[in-house]
Amino acid sequence: MTEPPLSAPLDVGFDYTRSVGPVLGRFVNALRERRVLGVRGSDGRVHVPPPEYDPVTAAPLSDFVEVATTGTVVSWSWVNDPLDGQPLTRPFAWALVRLDGADTPLLHAVDVAEPADMRTGMRVRVRWAAEPVGHIRDIVCFEPESPAADYEPAQAPAAPPVAERAEGAPVEIVITPVHLSYRHSASPEESSYLRALEQGRLIGQRCPACHKVYVPPRGACPTDGVPTTEEVELPDTGIVTTFCVVNVPFLGQRIKPPYVAAYILLDGADIPFLHLVLGCPADQVRMGMRVRAQWKPRDQWWTTLENIDHFAPTGEPDAEYETFAHHL
């Protein structure tokens, strides 16, 4: 009986940090004062949030205009199950709101009890954060101008981090967390490859037309478009085709720079994959270097290429460039 494909939850996230510049800087610093600023374009339209360059002429914009904190819903979509990090923790509406005095709408949340309370054309107003800091989330959400008397306003989740600044100084940097959570389902071929890794084996798939061996395997040959049905077991030795030396530190880095990230072409394979090359100084890694997989202890193996901690030089003579030139 064929085993079912593997699947696993994945969470990709990082803190996006950017300087706000002179235009968005004016916008976020005004939010800290519970004011909303737009900017007037060459055609007379007032844009909120303010773009740095004119959508019509691409010229820099600097004619700032303060608009109202009330406006009209242009369109909306209901969110029944809010995700982590969204403006509200209970059901709400995403809406495009055109503030009074603006000509372009602003995307934000509207806090209402149910979809029946939302409509295009409804009047809304800003609900401000208790302690504005100079971030778009100083606007907690919008609410109807005349909310139901028995409806308790929703509380916003914890605000995102904002870069440190001196007390009273203008906001120049904003930090916005970015997260994507989803479930990845592997193909049958990819599942076989991952299960083999759990056993300390490396397998690929051969195209019956061009005879190229793909590792990790693919369900079809990218060149010929035919199914790759023949499984091929490969050794854990190969060569470095191309590489880069990592010298720049970054958040979450587990190895102290400098170190090498390289494309490894396993013996018998036609497609290289990315992995670490350690076991020698970074400036000694070179194209054509022979390397062997350095496996983690067996009790740490599971269905992942991380079972191979890194590749290390074997000490064998380098491969001639002509033998791998067409694999770059």
C-alpha positions in Angstrom: 0.0 0.0 0.0 1.4 3.4 -1.0 2.1 5.7 2.0 0.2 9.0 2.0 2.2 12.2 1.2 3.8 14.0 4.1 2.6 17.4 5.3 3.7 19.8 8.0 2.8 23.2 9.4 5.2 26.0 8.4 5.6 29.4 10.0 7.7 32.0 8.2 8.2 35.3 9.9 10.5 38.2 10.4 10.3 41.8 11.6 10.3 44.2 8.6 12.3 47.3 9.5 12.2 50.4 7.4 13.0 54.1 7.6 10.0 56.2 7.0 11.5 59.1 5.1 10.2 62.6 4.8 6.7 61.7 3.5 5.6 58.7 5.5 7.5 60.2 8.4 5.1 63.2 8.3 2.2 60.7 8.1 3.2 58.5 11.1 4.2 61.4 13.3 0.9 63.0 12.7 -0.8 59.7 13.7 1.0 60.0 17.0 -0.8 63.3 17.4 -4.2 61.7 16.4 -4.2 63.5 13.1 -4.3 62.1 9.6 -2.3 63.6 6.8 -2.6 63.2 3.1 -0.6 64.7 0.2 -2.0 66.5 -2.9 -1.0 65.3 -6.3 -0.6 67.2 -9.6 -4.1 66.4 -10.6 -5.5 67.9 -7.4 -6.4 64.6 -5.7 -5.5 64.1 -2.0 -3.9 60.7 -1.4 -4.1 58.9 2.0 -1.8 57.4 3.0 0.5 59.8 1.2 2.7 58.4 -1.6 6.3 59.8 -1.9 5.9 60.3 -5.7 3.0 61.5 -7.8 1.1 58.6 -9.4 0.6 60.7 -12.6 3.9 62.5 -13.1 6.3 60.5 -10.7 7.5 63.8 -9.3 8.2 64.1 -5.5 5.2 65.2 -3.5 5.3 67.7 -0.6 1.9 69.5 -0.5 0.5 67.9 2.7 -3.2 68.2 3.6 -4.8 67.3 6.9 -8.0 65.3 6.4 -10.8 64.4 8.7 -10.9 61.3 11.0 -14.3 60.4 9.7 -15.1 58.9 6.3 -17.2 56.6 4.1 -16.8 52.9 3.4 -16.1 52.4 -0.3 -16.0 48.6 -0.2 -15.5 45.9 2.4 -15.0 42.2 3.1 -15.9 40.2 6.3 -13.3 38.3 8.4 -15.1 35.6 10.4 -11.9 34.1 11.9 -9.2 36.7 12.6 -5.6 35.6 12.3 -2.9 36.4 14.8 -1.6 39.9 14.2 -4.7 41.3 12.7 -6.2 44.5 14.1 -9.0 42.8 16.1 -9.3 39.4 17.8 -13.0 39.0 17.1 -14.8 39.0 13.7 -14.5 42.3 11.9 -14.6 43.8 8.4 -11.7 44.9 6.2 -12.8 48.0 4.5 -11.6 50.7 2.1 -12.5 53.9 3.9 -12.3 57.3 2.0 -11.7 59.9 4.7 -13.5 63.2 4.4 -11.1 65.5 2.4 -9.3 62.6 0.8 -9.8 61.2 -2.7 -8.3 57.8 -2.3 -9.4 55.2 0.3 -7.4 53.8 3.2 -7.5 50.1 4.0 -8.2 49.3 7.7 -10.5 47.3 10.0 -14.1 48.3 10.9 -15.4 47.0 14.2 -19.0 45.9 13.9 -20.9 43.0 15.5 -21.9 41.1 12.3 -21.9 41.4 8.5 -25.4 42.8 8.5 -24.1 45.9 10.3 -21.7 46.6 7.4 -22.6 48.3 4.1 -21.0 50.3 1.4 -21.6 54.0 2.0 -21.8 53.7 5.8 -20.2 56.5 7.8 -17.3 55.6 10.1 -14.8 57.3 12.4 -11.3 56.5 13.6 -10.9 54.8 17.0 -7.5 55.9 18.3 -5.1 53.9 20.4 -4.8 54.9 24.0 -1.1 55.7 23.6 -0.2 56.5 20.0 3.4 55.8 19.1 3.8 56.8 15.5 2.5 53.7 13.6 -0.5 52.8 11.4 -1.8 50.9 14.4 -2.3 54.2 16.2 -5.6 53.8 14.3 -6.9 50.8 16.2 -9.8 50.5 13.7 -12.8 52.4 12.4 -16.2 52.2 14.0 -19.7 53.4 12.9 -20.3 57.0 13.6 -23.4 55.9 15.5 -22.5 52.5 17.0 -25.2 50.3 18.6 -25.7 51.3 22.3 -25.3 47.7 23.5 -22.1 47.0 21.5 -18.9 47.1 23.5 -15.9 48.3 21.4 -13.3 45.6 20.8 -9.9 45.9 22.3 -6.9 45.8 20.0 -4.2 43.2 20.4 -0.8 44.1 21.6 0.8 46.8 19.4 3.7 45.8 17.2 7.2 46.8 18.2 8.4 50.3 17.2 12.1 51.3 17.0 13.4 53.0 20.0 13.5 56.8 19.9 14.3 59.6 22.3 11.3 60.9 24.2 9.4 63.4 22.0 11.7 62.8 19.0 10.2 62.2 15.6 9.6 58.6 14.5 12.2 57.7 11.8 12.1 53.9 11.9 9.1 51.6 12.1 9.2 47.8 12.7 6.3 45.7 11.4 6.1 41.9 12.1 5.4 39.8 9.0 4.2 36.2 9.5 2.9 33.6 7.2 1.5 30.3 8.6 0.4 27.5 6.3 0.5 23.7 5.9 2.9 22.4 3.2 1.9 19.1 1.5 4.7 17.3 -0.2 4.3 15.5 -3.5 4.5 11.7 -3.5 8.0 12.0 -5.0 9.1 14.6 -2.4 7.6 12.4 0.4 9.7 9.4 -0.8 12.8 11.6 -0.7 12.0 12.9 2.8 11.3 9.4 4.1 14.6 8.2 2.7 16.4 11.0 4.5 15.0 9.7 7.7 16.8 6.5 6.9 20.1 8.3 6.0 19.6 7.8 2.3 19.6 10.3 -0.6 17.3 9.5 -3.6 16.4 11.2 -6.8 14.2 10.6 -9.8 15.4 10.0 -13.4 13.6 11.4 -16.4 12.9 8.6 -19.0 13.4 11.0 -21.9 16.6 13.1 -21.1 17.8 10.7 -18.4 18.6 13.6 -16.0 18.5 12.7 -12.3 16.7 15.3 -10.1 17.4 15.6 -6.4 15.3 16.5 -4.6 13.0 14.6 -7.0 10.2 16.2 -9.0 7.0 14.7 -10.3 7.8 15.7 -13.8 10.9 16.6 -15.8 11.1 20.4 -16.2 12.8 19.9 -19.6 10.6 17.3 -21.1 7.4 17.5 -19.1 7.2 13.7 -18.6 6.7 11.9 -15.3 9.9 11.0 -13.5 9.1 7.4 -12.4 12.5 5.8 -11.9 13.9 6.2 -8.4 17.7 6.5 -8.2 19.7 6.1 -4.9 22.7 8.5 -4.8 25.9 8.6 -2.6 26.4 11.4 -0.1 29.5 12.7 -2.0 29.6 15.4 -4.6 31.2 18.6 -5.7 30.8 22.3 -5.1 29.5 24.0 -8.2 29.0 27.6 -7.1 29.1 29.2 -3.7 29.1 32.4 -1.7 30.8 33.4 1.5 28.4 34.7 4.1 30.1 37.6 6.0 27.0 39.6 7.1 25.4 38.7 10.5 21.6 38.6 10.6 18.8 37.8 13.0 18.6 34.1 13.9 22.0 33.2 12.4 23.3 30.0 14.0 26.8 30.0 12.6 29.4 32.8 13.1 30.5 34.4 9.9 32.4 33.9 7.7 31.0 30.6 6.4 30.0 29.2 3.0 26.6 28.4 1.4 27.2 26.3 -1.7 25.4 24.4 -4.4 26.3 20.7 -4.0 26.0 18.4 -7.1 25.8 14.9 -5.8 27.7 12.2 -7.8 25.2 10.8 -10.3 22.8 13.8 -10.0 22.2 16.5 -12.6 20.8 19.3 -10.4 22.7 20.8 -7.4 21.0 21.8 -4.2 22.0 24.4 -1.6 23.7 23.5 1.7 26.5 24.5 4.0 30.2 23.8 3.5 32.2 23.7 6.7 35.3 21.9 7.9 37.8 24.3 6.3 38.3 28.0 6.2 35.8 29.9 4.1 38.5 31.3 1.8 39.6 27.7 0.9 36.3 26.6 -0.6 36.4 26.6 -4.4 34.4 25.4 -7.4 35.0 21.7 -8.1 35.9 20.9 -4.5 35.0 17.3 -3.6 32.8 17.1 -0.5 31.0 14.5 1.7 27.8 14.9 3.8 28.4 15.1 7.5 25.3 13.6 9.1 23.9 14.5 12.5 23.7 11.7 15.1 21.1 9.1 14.0 18.8 9.8 17.0 18.3 13.4 15.5 17.2 12.2 12.1 13.7 12.8 10.8 12.2 13.7 7.4 14.4 16.6 6.5 17.5 17.6 4.7 18.7 19.0 8.0 19.8 15.5 8.9 22.9 16.5 7.0 24.6 19.1 9.3 26.9 20.2 6.5 29.2 19.1 3.8 33.0 18.9 4.4 36.0 18.5 2.0 37.1 14.9 1.3 40.7 15.9 0.3 40.3 14.3 -3.1 41.4 16.2 -6.2 39.0 18.8 -7.5 36.7 18.0 -10.4 37.7 19.6 -13.7 35.5 22.6 -14.6 34.4 21.0 -17.9 32.8 18.1 -16.0 30.3 20.4 -14.2 30.2 23.5 -16.3 26.7 22.6 -17.7 25.3 22.1 -14.2 25.9 25.7 -13.1 
